[in-house]
Amino acid sequence: MKRTLVFVFSALLLCLILIVASPFVLIQFGSPGMATASRALLHAAVGYSDAAPMDGGTDLTVAEGYRVDVYASGLGNIRFLAITSGGDLFVSRPRTGEVLRLAADHNGDGLPDAQEVVLAGLTRPHGLALRENHLYVAESNAIGRVALDSDGRIQGDYQRLVSGFGDGGNHWTKTIAFGPDGWLYLSSGSTCNVCEESDPQRATIMRMQADGSGLEIYARGLRNSVGFDWTPWDQRLFATDNGRDLLGDNFPPCELNEVVQGGFYGWPYYNADQLDPDFGEKIPQGLPQNRPPAHNFPAHNAPLGIRFLRHQDGPYARSALVALHGSWNRSEPDGYKVVSLHWQQDGSIVQRDFLSNFLQADSLLGRPVDVVEAASGEIFISDDYSGRVYRVHRGEASRAAVNTRAEHDQTDPLRDYSQRDRERLVAMGGSLYERYACAECHEGKGLRPLQGLAERYSAQSLMSFFITPTPPMPQLNLNEAQREALMVYLFAAEK
């Protein structure tokens, strides 16, 4: 009996090891499509990313008349954005329980003037909204807010307004936005790929008053509506929705829905306007009629953030940008771009590429998540795969090769250190490099060769990177002096 139990346990352990290892094997030895799907699956499951730093020879293709630059990098698993009237960006970082502030670029160098963690210790913060000098945060199980001063800085304590939202299962993220009616709207995804929910708040969009009172369900049957926004011209609510998985490469489509109060949008009984093969025969009596999508995205493209543009003209006067996070369960990867949706006078919607080429052959460089637009017309896009925020703005020759590295002062980052201080810090940093076995990943055929650091980082930005490194680099428990020493060691090693 004991031998049998040992054999069964060993077999189960071997199966587990094979399951965990198989995506990494496919990344190294599989077809380009399998490698990309494995990267996306690992990223979705555990935050894994092997996105290489972009350089001046890498193209991101942006719409005609626009330019794209990296505004901030090394931010880790960032998700949703909110922008103040003064141009400060708030950025959610669910895995570390933090909200960042990227101070507006007032000095004109194309980078935030400062970067800081303004909220910490939250439960997987995701959606962000601004209203009457308050920053609202959607944690996975609660909605809270904190006051802002006249300069957009946090003041006072963070206060949870509503708690107790379910956050188990597949789609734990919560997204929030204020509607034209002054209500705070909240999306909550399903617990599963396809099932009948026991929690009536899941797979819905809800709304509440700004103080958290009056919570009600606004619309149902929305499997995972991560992004939503209102048309500036007639205040209609549109939401993206991710279709179910494991029904083949091309079905079901992901959706854009016009969301109305009391509306039912199909899940789990319908996919778009077709009955679901598993639940289509289980439709309960008295269910409202299924409302078909206003627009279909290709299957598994995973549309997330949507933003109607309010400060553009020409072909973008009646349009929205949608971040397509990209497929993980498709034999030929698709998505991985930002598209523009253009509302025609007859009500039809035309889709075009706006920012693309995140997927290049078998190289996955990014997965767009959210889009915001500043009053100046600048557009900011978050990427949770590479840990970057991109800035898109008016410019020339936008379809040529663009430099997608954040530019900064590329003079010697150690210029302010005396020779004696350099030697002391290099010795200390070298010891830390050995203690944390950094060479295992950064030398030879490692994931991230330490080359060209001075072209991508300043002294301060590299030290900040150590606080919230991009996966799979672990977060090192370093104090400020140790971060400085490691920074000096790495820059000195390049010379």
JOGI-V652058 format. One record per residue. N is the residue number from 0. RES is the residue in three letters. PHI is phi in degrees with one decimal (999 if undefined). PSI is psi in degrees with one decimal (999 if undefined). D_LAST is the distance of its C-alpha to the last C-alpha in whole Angstrom. Layout:
n=<N/N>
res=<RES/RES>
phi=<PHI/PHI>
psi=<PSI/PSI>
d_last=<D_LAST/D_LAST>
This chain:
n=<0/1/2/3/4/5/6/7/8/9/10/11/12/13/14/15/16/17/18/19/20/21/22/23/24/25/26/27/28/29/30/31/32/33/34/35/36/37/38/39/40/41/42/43/44/45/46/47/48/49/50/51/52/53/54/55/56/57/58/59/60/61/62/63/64/65/66/67/68/69/70/71/72/73/74/75/76/77/78/79/80/81/82/83/84/85/86/87/88/89/90/91/92/93/94/95/96/97/98/99/100/101/102/103/104/105/106/107/108/109/110/111/112/113/114/115/116/117/118/119/120/121/122/123/124/125/126/127/128/129/130/131/132/133/134/135/136/137/138/139/140/141/142/143/144/145/146/147/148/149/150/151/152/153/154/155/156/157/158/159/160/161/162/163/164/165/166/167/168/169/170/171/172/173/174/175/176/177/178/179/180/181/182/183/184/185/186/187/188/189/190/191/192/193/194/195/196/197/198/199/200/201/202/203/204/205/206/207/208/209/210/211/212/213/214/215/216/217/218/219/220/221/222/223/224/225/226/227/228/229/230/231/232/233/234/235/236/237/238/239/240/241/242/243/244/245/246/247/248/249/250/251/252/253/254/255/256/257/258/259/260/261/262/263/264/265/266/267/268/269/270/271/272/273/274/275/276/277/278/279/280/281/282/283/284/285/286/287/288/289/290/291/292/293/294/295/296/297/298/299/300/301/302/303/304/305/306/307/308/309/310/311/312/313/314/315/316/317/318/319/320/321/322/323/324/325/326/327/328/329/330/331/332/333/334/335/336/337/338/339/340/341/342/343/344/345/346/347/348/349/350/351/352/353/354/355/356/357/358/359/360/361/362/363/364/365/366/367/368/369/370/371/372/373/374/375/376/377/378/379/380/381/382/383/384/385/386/387/388/389/390/391/392/393/394/395/396/397/398/399/400/401/402/403/404/405/406/407/408/409/410/411/412/413/414/415/416/417/418/419/420/421/422/423/424/425/426/427/428/429/430/431/432/433/434/435/436/437/438/439/440/441/442/443/444/445/446/447/448/449/450/451/452/453/454/455/456/457/458/459/460/461/462/463/464/465/466/467/468/469/470/471/472/473/474/475/476/477/478/479/480/481/482/483/484/485/486/487/488/489/490/491/492/493/494>
res=<MET/LYS/ARG/THR/LEU/VAL/PHE/VAL/PHE/SER/ALA/LEU/LEU/LEU/CYS/LEU/ILE/LEU/ILE/VAL/ALA/SER/PRO/PHE/VAL/LEU/ILE/GLN/PHE/GLY/SER/PRO/GLY/MET/ALA/THR/ALA/SER/ARG/ALA/LEU/LEU/HIS/ALA/ALA/VAL/GLY/TYR/SER/ASP/ALA/ALA/PRO/MET/ASP/GLY/GLY/THR/ASP/LEU/THR/VAL/ALA/GLU/GLY/TYR/ARG/VAL/ASP/VAL/TYR/ALA/SER/GLY/LEU/GLY/ASN/ILE/ARG/PHE/LEU/ALA/ILE/THR/SER/GLY/GLY/ASP/LEU/PHE/VAL/SER/ARG/PRO/ARG/THR/GLY/GLU/VAL/LEU/ARG/LEU/ALA/ALA/ASP/HIS/ASN/GLY/ASP/GLY/LEU/PRO/ASP/ALA/GLN/GLU/VAL/VAL/LEU/ALA/GLY/LEU/THR/ARG/PRO/HIS/GLY/LEU/ALA/LEU/ARG/GLU/ASN/HIS/LEU/TYR/VAL/ALA/GLU/SER/ASN/ALA/ILE/GLY/ARG/VAL/ALA/LEU/ASP/SER/ASP/GLY/ARG/ILE/GLN/GLY/ASP/TYR/GLN/ARG/LEU/VAL/SER/GLY/PHE/GLY/ASP/GLY/GLY/ASN/HIS/TRP/THR/LYS/THR/ILE/ALA/PHE/GLY/PRO/ASP/GLY/TRP/LEU/TYR/LEU/SER/SER/GLY/SER/THR/CYS/ASN/VAL/CYS/GLU/GLU/SER/ASP/PRO/GLN/ARG/ALA/THR/ILE/MET/ARG/MET/GLN/ALA/ASP/GLY/SER/GLY/LEU/GLU/ILE/TYR/ALA/ARG/GLY/LEU/ARG/ASN/SER/VAL/GLY/PHE/ASP/TRP/THR/PRO/TRP/ASP/GLN/ARG/LEU/PHE/ALA/THR/ASP/ASN/GLY/ARG/ASP/LEU/LEU/GLY/ASP/ASN/PHE/PRO/PRO/CYS/GLU/LEU/ASN/GLU/VAL/VAL/GLN/GLY/GLY/PHE/TYR/GLY/TRP/PRO/TYR/TYR/ASN/ALA/ASP/GLN/LEU/ASP/PRO/ASP/PHE/GLY/GLU/LYS/ILE/PRO/GLN/GLY/LEU/PRO/GLN/ASN/ARG/PRO/PRO/ALA/HIS/ASN/PHE/PRO/ALA/HIS/ASN/ALA/PRO/LEU/GLY/ILE/ARG/PHE/LEU/ARG/HIS/GLN/ASP/GLY/PRO/TYR/ALA/ARG/SER/ALA/LEU/VAL/ALA/LEU/HIS/GLY/SER/TRP/ASN/ARG/SER/GLU/PRO/ASP/GLY/TYR/LYS/VAL/VAL/SER/LEU/HIS/TRP/GLN/GLN/ASP/GLY/SER/ILE/VAL/GLN/ARG/ASP/PHE/LEU/SER/ASN/PHE/LEU/GLN/ALA/ASP/SER/LEU/LEU/GLY/ARG/PRO/VAL/ASP/VAL/VAL/GLU/ALA/ALA/SER/GLY/GLU/ILE/PHE/ILE/SER/ASP/ASP/TYR/SER/GLY/ARG/VAL/TYR/ARG/VAL/HIS/ARG/GLY/GLU/ALA/SER/ARG/ALA/ALA/VAL/ASN/THR/ARG/ALA/GLU/HIS/ASP/GLN/THR/ASP/PRO/LEU/ARG/ASP/TYR/SER/GLN/ARG/ASP/ARG/GLU/ARG/LEU/VAL/ALA/MET/GLY/GLY/SER/LEU/TYR/GLU/ARG/TYR/ALA/CYS/ALA/GLU/CYS/HIS/GLU/GLY/LYS/GLY/LEU/ARG/PRO/LEU/GLN/GLY/LEU/ALA/GLU/ARG/TYR/SER/ALA/GLN/SER/LEU/MET/SER/PHE/PHE/ILE/THR/PRO/THR/PRO/PRO/MET/PRO/GLN/LEU/ASN/LEU/ASN/GLU/ALA/GLN/ARG/GLU/ALA/LEU/MET/VAL/TYR/LEU/PHE/ALA/ALA/GLU/LYS>
phi=<999/-62.5/-64.1/-63.7/-63.4/-62.4/-64.1/-62.4/-61.9/-64.1/-65.6/-63.6/-63.6/-63.7/-62.0/-62.4/-61.8/-65.7/-63.5/-66.8/-79.8/-58.8/-61.0/-68.4/-64.1/-65.7/-61.2/-80.5/-125.3/-81.8/-65.3/-53.3/-64.6/-64.8/-63.2/-65.1/-61.0/-67.8/-61.2/-65.7/-65.8/-63.5/-65.4/-65.1/-81.1/-130.4/85.2/-61.8/-148.4/-119.1/-62.3/-81.0/-57.9/-79.1/-127.1/-64.5/-92.3/-100.2/-94.2/-113.3/-89.8/-119.2/-58.3/-57.7/92.7/-123.6/-122.3/-131.0/-136.5/-79.2/-86.5/-150.9/-140.4/68.2/-92.7/81.0/-82.9/-81.9/-130.7/-97.2/-125.7/-144.4/-122.8/-82.7/-63.8/-88.0/95.9/-72.9/-104.8/-98.1/-133.0/-87.7/-136.7/-60.3/-66.2/-101.5/69.0/-127.1/-122.3/-100.6/-122.0/-104.5/-65.9/-55.9/-82.7/-84.7/-89.2/75.2/-92.4/82.8/-131.5/-59.5/-72.0/-159.4/-136.6/-152.4/-84.8/-103.9/-136.4/-142.5/76.1/-86.2/-95.8/44.4/-64.0/-134.5/-72.7/-133.1/-149.2/-116.9/-160.7/46.3/60.4/-133.7/-101.6/-98.0/-127.9/-96.0/-77.5/-66.9/-126.0/-161.4/-120.2/-136.0/-150.8/-143.7/-77.5/-118.8/-84.2/-65.9/-95.1/82.3/-95.6/-64.6/-140.0/81.1/-98.2/-74.6/-125.0/-81.6/-91.7/-136.4/-125.5/92.7/-69.5/-69.2/-135.0/-84.6/81.1/-69.7/-115.0/-86.3/-66.2/-121.8/-119.8/-131.0/-164.5/-86.3/-87.8/-60.1/-85.2/87.6/-79.3/-95.2/-93.7/-141.2/-102.8/-137.7/-76.8/-76.0/-84.5/-148.4/-68.7/-154.4/-173.2/-97.5/-75.4/-90.9/-94.0/-65.3/-82.4/-80.1/59.6/-138.9/-115.0/-114.1/-150.7/-153.0/-73.4/-62.2/-91.4/93.0/-84.7/71.4/-58.6/-148.3/-82.4/-95.8/-151.7/-124.7/74.1/-106.6/-55.5/-160.5/-89.4/-72.9/-124.5/-157.3/-163.1/-111.4/-66.8/-67.1/-86.7/-145.7/57.6/-88.9/-92.5/-122.9/-135.5/-75.4/-150.9/-87.6/-71.3/-67.8/-103.9/69.2/-120.2/102.7/-64.9/-117.6/-148.4/-86.5/-69.2/-78.3/-127.4/-118.0/-113.0/-83.6/-97.4/-119.9/-62.9/83.2/-71.4/-119.8/-117.9/105.7/-67.1/-95.1/-88.5/-131.2/-118.0/57.2/-110.4/-116.2/-64.2/-73.8/-66.2/-98.3/-117.2/-64.7/-95.8/-113.4/-63.3/-69.1/-69.7/82.6/-72.4/-60.2/-63.3/-64.5/-98.2/-69.2/-64.6/-80.0/-159.2/-106.6/-95.9/-56.0/-55.6/68.4/-71.2/57.6/-67.8/-116.1/-66.4/-129.8/-141.4/-73.8/-82.1/-118.2/-131.5/-118.3/-133.8/62.3/-67.0/-104.2/-69.8/-127.0/-146.9/-135.3/-103.1/-127.4/-86.6/-95.6/-68.9/103.0/-81.6/-125.6/-124.7/-132.3/-64.8/-112.3/-57.1/-150.7/101.3/54.0/-166.7/-111.5/-114.7/-107.5/-110.2/-117.4/-82.8/-88.4/-63.2/-85.2/93.5/-73.5/-123.6/-110.4/-103.4/-135.0/-72.3/-114.9/-135.9/-137.5/80.1/-69.5/-109.6/-127.7/54.3/-99.8/-102.0/-101.2/-100.5/-174.5/-137.1/-60.6/-122.6/-138.7/-135.6/-134.1/-125.3/-81.0/-60.9/-75.4/95.1/-67.9/-115.7/-117.7/-130.7/-93.8/-137.4/-84.1/-83.3/-96.4/73.5/-116.6/-116.3/-98.7/-116.0/-112.0/-149.3/-62.0/-172.5/-99.2/49.2/-73.8/-96.1/-85.3/-60.4/-117.1/-82.8/-97.5/-94.0/-66.2/-88.7/-152.1/-64.4/-96.0/-72.9/-54.3/-67.4/-104.5/-63.3/-89.0/-100.8/-70.6/-59.0/-64.5/-66.4/-60.9/-62.3/-64.1/-72.8/-62.4/-63.7/-67.2/-66.9/-62.8/-64.1/-66.1/-58.2/-73.9/-59.7/-93.6/51.6/-63.5/-62.9/-61.6/-107.8/-115.5/-128.3/66.8/-101.2/-67.8/-61.4/-134.0/-58.6/-85.7/-131.0/66.6/-61.7/-66.8/-82.0/-112.7/-132.7/-91.2/-59.1/-69.3/-69.3/-69.7/-63.5/-66.0/-59.7/-63.9/-71.7/-132.8/-69.3/-75.0/-55.5/-89.1/-63.0/-71.2/-82.3/-86.4/-85.9/-112.6/-82.8/-62.2/-64.7/-70.4/-63.0/-63.6/-64.0/-66.1/-60.7/-62.9/-59.3/-69.4/-65.8/-64.7/-67.2/-79.1/-79.9>
psi=<-44.0/-41.6/-37.5/-44.0/-41.0/-41.6/-45.5/-44.4/-42.5/-40.0/-43.0/-40.5/-41.1/-41.9/-42.1/-43.0/-42.1/-39.4/-45.7/-38.6/-24.4/-41.0/-37.0/-36.6/-43.0/-35.0/-41.5/-37.6/-5.2/177.1/162.7/-41.6/-43.8/-39.1/-44.6/-44.8/-38.5/-40.0/-45.8/-38.9/-45.3/-38.2/-43.5/-36.2/-46.3/2.9/8.2/138.0/132.4/30.1/126.5/147.9/135.5/149.1/-177.7/-14.6/4.8/130.7/131.3/126.8/122.6/155.0/152.3/135.2/-0.7/158.6/156.9/137.9/157.2/119.8/-40.0/147.8/171.7/28.1/-6.7/-152.2/70.8/155.2/-90.1/160.8/154.2/140.0/134.5/168.6/-24.0/-1.4/2.7/139.6/128.6/138.8/127.4/146.0/86.5/-42.1/-26.7/-0.3/33.0/158.7/130.6/157.1/123.3/108.6/143.2/149.2/83.3/-21.2/-1.9/20.8/4.3/9.4/157.4/144.9/-22.6/159.2/130.8/152.6/120.4/-23.4/139.3/165.6/17.1/165.6/96.1/63.2/140.3/-80.0/147.9/145.4/149.7/137.4/123.0/57.8/33.5/143.7/121.5/139.8/130.0/101.6/170.3/-23.3/9.2/162.9/130.6/173.7/160.9/146.6/151.3/146.7/-175.0/-19.8/6.1/15.2/149.7/135.3/142.0/-172.0/152.4/135.0/125.0/126.9/-44.0/131.7/172.8/10.2/141.9/134.4/21.7/170.7/-161.5/-45.7/81.0/-14.6/147.2/134.8/141.8/153.9/146.9/132.7/169.5/-20.6/-0.1/-5.8/151.4/116.1/147.6/127.2/143.7/116.3/176.3/163.4/-8.0/175.1/-51.3/126.6/170.8/119.2/143.6/-22.0/113.7/-15.2/-14.9/151.2/44.2/169.8/129.5/175.1/159.6/166.9/164.8/-23.4/5.0/-3.1/163.2/27.9/130.9/155.1/128.5/-42.8/152.3/173.7/24.2/101.3/-47.9/79.0/84.9/-32.5/145.6/154.4/169.1/143.3/131.0/-24.6/-26.0/14.2/37.8/143.8/126.8/141.5/139.8/157.5/130.9/122.5/163.4/163.2/171.9/31.5/25.5/172.7/-35.1/12.9/142.5/165.7/152.8/160.4/153.7/120.5/139.1/115.0/124.0/156.0/130.0/-1.3/150.7/131.6/22.3/-46.6/138.3/9.6/-21.3/151.0/111.2/-115.2/16.9/144.9/141.5/139.0/-22.9/-36.2/1.8/-22.4/6.3/20.6/123.4/154.1/146.6/3.1/136.2/157.9/138.5/131.8/116.2/161.0/154.5/-23.7/142.1/133.4/155.8/150.6/136.9/13.5/-18.8/66.2/132.0/-105.4/140.8/139.6/119.4/132.9/132.3/-6.8/30.0/166.4/-169.6/-134.0/-10.1/15.2/-31.7/70.4/165.1/151.0/138.7/129.7/117.7/110.6/-28.2/156.6/154.3/-16.1/50.3/135.6/-33.9/108.7/146.6/158.5/-131.8/53.5/173.0/129.7/157.4/137.6/129.6/118.4/121.9/165.4/-27.6/3.5/-10.5/162.4/129.6/130.8/134.2/156.7/138.2/-50.9/114.7/-174.0/23.5/-23.4/117.5/107.4/-119.1/13.8/121.5/113.6/-18.7/163.2/97.8/145.7/-55.0/160.8/134.1/158.9/129.1/161.9/-24.0/-9.8/-8.1/142.8/132.4/137.4/128.7/150.8/109.7/-6.7/-45.0/-12.4/33.3/156.5/126.5/147.7/122.7/129.7/167.0/138.1/178.9/157.8/50.9/-15.2/5.9/176.3/135.4/148.5/109.4/17.2/141.1/125.7/144.8/-180.0/109.2/23.3/175.5/115.5/-13.5/17.7/-23.9/2.1/134.5/162.0/-39.7/-44.2/-37.0/-46.4/-41.7/-45.5/-33.4/-41.9/-43.4/-42.8/-36.0/-38.4/-40.5/-39.6/-41.1/-40.5/-40.8/11.8/44.0/-28.4/-25.1/-30.0/-16.4/4.2/158.6/-121.4/35.0/168.2/-40.1/87.0/136.9/81.7/144.0/27.5/-40.5/-18.5/-18.2/-21.2/147.9/174.7/-44.9/-41.3/-31.6/-39.6/-38.6/-35.6/-36.7/-25.8/-42.2/73.5/155.0/130.6/148.6/9.4/128.8/157.3/116.4/141.6/77.9/137.8/177.8/-40.3/-37.9/-38.5/-40.1/-43.2/-42.6/-37.9/-48.7/-42.0/-45.6/-42.2/-41.2/-33.2/-21.0/-17.7/999>
d_last=<63/60/59/59/57/54/55/55/52/50/50/50/46/45/46/44/41/42/42/39/37/39/37/33/35/36/33/32/35/37/38/36/38/39/35/35/38/36/33/36/38/35/34/37/38/35/33/30/28/26/25/22/20/21/20/21/23/25/28/30/34/35/39/40/39/37/33/31/27/25/27/25/23/22/26/27/31/32/36/38/38/40/39/41/43/40/37/36/35/36/35/36/34/37/35/34/37/35/36/33/33/31/32/33/31/32/30/29/26/27/26/28/28/28/28/30/32/36/38/37/39/41/42/40/41/41/43/42/45/46/49/51/48/47/44/46/44/45/44/46/49/49/49/48/47/46/46/44/44/45/41/41/39/41/44/46/46/46/49/50/53/54/53/54/53/52/49/49/49/47/47/46/44/46/46/48/49/51/54/56/59/57/57/53/53/51/51/51/50/52/52/52/51/55/58/60/59/61/59/60/57/55/54/56/55/56/57/57/58/55/56/56/60/62/59/61/60/60/59/59/58/55/53/49/49/46/46/49/50/53/53/53/56/59/57/57/55/53/51/49/50/48/51/51/50/51/53/52/49/51/53/53/52/50/52/52/55/57/58/61/63/64/63/62/59/60/58/59/62/61/58/58/61/62/63/61/62/62/63/65/68/68/68/70/73/72/69/68/68/64/62/61/57/57/54/52/49/48/49/46/44/43/44/43/42/45/45/47/46/48/46/45/48/49/49/47/50/52/49/47/43/43/40/40/38/39/41/40/44/44/44/42/40/41/40/37/37/39/42/44/48/51/54/57/60/62/60/58/54/52/48/45/42/40/36/35/33/32/33/32/33/32/29/30/28/30/33/35/37/38/39/40/40/40/43/41/41/37/37/35/34/33/31/32/30/26/27/27/29/30/31/34/35/37/35/36/35/35/35/32/29/27/24/24/21/21/20/19/17/14/13/10/11/11/13/16/15/16/14/17/16/13/13/17/15/12/15/18/15/15/19/19/17/19/22/22/21/19/18/21/20/17/16/18/21/20/21/18/15/12/10/10/11/10/13/15/15/15/15/19/19/17/19/22/21/21/24/26/23/24/27/26/24/26/26/25/27/24/25/24/22/21/19/17/16/15/13/11/10/9/7/6/6/4/0>
